[in-house]
Amino acid sequence: MVYWAYNLILTLALILLAPALPLFFLLRVRWLDGFADRLGFYSPEIRRLMNGARPIWIHAVSAGEVLSMGGLAKAIRKTFPNRKVLVSSSTATGVEMARQMGAADGTIFFPLDHPLIVRRALQAFDPTLVIFLETEIWPNYLWIAHRRGIPVLLLSGRISARSLRRYRWFSWLFGRAVRYFSALGVQTERDAQRMVALGVNRGKITITGNLKYDIDRTATVNGNGKLRRQFSPEGPSARRLWVAGSTHYGEETIILDAYEALKSRFPGLMLVLAPRHPHRFGEVEKLLQKRRLRYVKKSEVAEEMASIDVLLLDSMGELLSFYALADATFVGGSLVNVGGHNILEPARLRKPVFFGPYMSNFAEAAAEMEQRGGGAMVRTKEELARELAKVLADSHLAEAMGDSARSVVARHGGVLAQSMQLVSRYLG
């Protein structure tokens, strides 16, 4: 009865949306990327590649989770060389990043959670194991995989207090769905307690930690020498570099206000501005034009660009390389109520980290970062400019903060090994 009601709602929604699909395609609505995949219709190439392989299917919802998945996928392929790895994501950015990383044998968009579509997807690939990362609870997928005898793990699992309240409003559905997880590796004891409150058997839960603390350390930060020559040359023309990564609507204005306040004191300061979503590149470029800042898009750089004020990072997969060059970093999704993005990326590279007050996605890491002096929370453009000025004016302070930030990451190592122990139970 529970699934009947849920599926009736899904079916009615699909029927009502169907007449508008031509308009959505015309407007290039983002969620139509990978439309065929989302309906469970896959290319002949991916079908041939996975035919009879019974792959390990890893689902990482977006770019941040895909990045944390890289080390796990490589470890699985190394430990179980005869197994193929299929990676899915729900966003075009995530799928493209997974392809660029080369950690999987094949990549697809995750199917819509309608029973007919889920059955088609599971029948097409017949995975031997499915791994979800972080907070992914898809009732039909979990139920149908369970009925087909396919174990499903949740790794790096987390659930915020707000998400728990939302899921409990529909506990008649999600409280039942989470019981179909074969096992859960969660980030903290608090996440374990919330999963139990939602309906998971405590015996299925292991605290393995957050895979974002253990992002593949064999991955190199590419092209640093060339990037340094272009944007941060040594010698008399040396410049200071501030990187603002994964920004959202409403944050760029604050960041640019802070940058303009800092320019008078640090005339050689350059800002690298990296919007979280590619569809916003044009919108952010218009902001730069209105302010008459000297800027260039990364896709259009010449050999020597040290004289610009702002670099608009309109490319994929290069944010880590710029974090590695930075004198200071700001991580977005935190000055607006998004939940914050991965502050561990710059911290791993020994960089001072600044972030806003909305850090529910990385609450423990943010609190520890502040406590140990590796980063600081800022709430306004004035606070952002003030805190940045401290590290830009004092290289010893910047170095000390970077070391403290790196120590936070180092204290939480071994997450990948613990996660692989859980995976190995089901792959033998």
C-alpha positions, 0 to 999 in steps of 0.5 A: 500500500505504501509503495502503491501510493508513492508510485501513483504520485510519481506516475501522475507527475510524469504524465503531467510533465510529458506535454511540457517536455518539448518546451523543457528541451527548447529551454535546455532545462538542466535535469534533462541532461542524460534524459535517456539514461534517466529513463533507463534507456542506455547506449549500445556502448555502455550495454556492451561494456557491462554485458554479463559483467555484473558490475559494482554500481557506485552512485555519487549524487553530484561533483563533490561525492564523485570526487570522494568516490575516486579513491573508493573506485580505484581501491575496488578495482585494485582489490577486485581486478576482475570486477567492473565498476559502473558510476552514476551521478544525478548531475551533468557535472558529476557525470563529466567529472567521473569520466575525467577521473577515469576511476570507473569502467562506465558512467551513466546518469542515475535513473528516475525512481519509478518502478518501471525505470528502476527495473529496466536499469537493474535488468540492464546491468544486473549489478553484483553490489550497489554503493550509495554515497552520503544521503541517498534514499530512493525507495523504489530502487532500494526495494527492487534491488532487495527483491532481486537479491542485490546488496545495497550499501550506504557509505560515508552516510550522513543525515542532518537534523533538518533532513531527518525531520523532512524524512520523518514527515514521510516516515511511512515511506522512508522509514521502510525504505532504509531497512532495505540497506544491507549495511551502512557506513556512516560518518559520525555517531550522531549520523548513526543515531539519526539513522536509527531514529529513521528506522535503520537497525543499529546492527547494520550500522558501522561508523566508518567516517567521511570519505572526503577526508580520504580523497584519493591521495595518488591523484595529482594536482595537474599543471601547477607549474604552468598555472603558476607562471600564468597567474602567480609568477615569482620574482618582482611581479609576484602576486597574491592569490585568493581562490573562492570555490564552489560559489552560489547565487548571492555569494559572488556579490559579497566576495567581489565587495570584499575583493574590492575592499582588499585591492587598495591594501593589496594591489597585486591581489588576484581573485579566482572565482569558481561558480559551483554550477556551469550554467551560472558562468554567464551570470557571474561574468555579467557581474564582473562586467558591471563592476568594470573589473579586469577579468578573463575566463579560464577557457580564454587565457593567454600565456601570461595573465598576471595583470588581471584582477579576476579569473573566472574559472569556467572549466571543470576539474581545475579547482584543486589546482588553483587551491594548491596555488592559493594564499587563502581560500573561501569555500562557497555554499556557506554564505547562503543556506545551501549547507556548505561545500568541501572545506577539506579540499583546500585544507588537505593542501595546507591552505587557510580556509574561510567559510560562511555560517551555513555549513550543515554538510560539513558541520563537524569539520567546520567546527574542528577547523575553527577550534584548531585554527585552520579556518574561520567562519565569516558572516559578512563582506566586512568579516570576510575582508578582515579575516583575509587581510590577516593572512595576506599580510602575515605569511607566518600566520597563513602558514600556521593556519594551513598546517592546522587545517591539514592536521584536521584532515590527517586526524581522520585518515583511514576512512577508505580502509574501513569502507573497503572492509565493509565492501569486502564483506559483499564481494568476498 
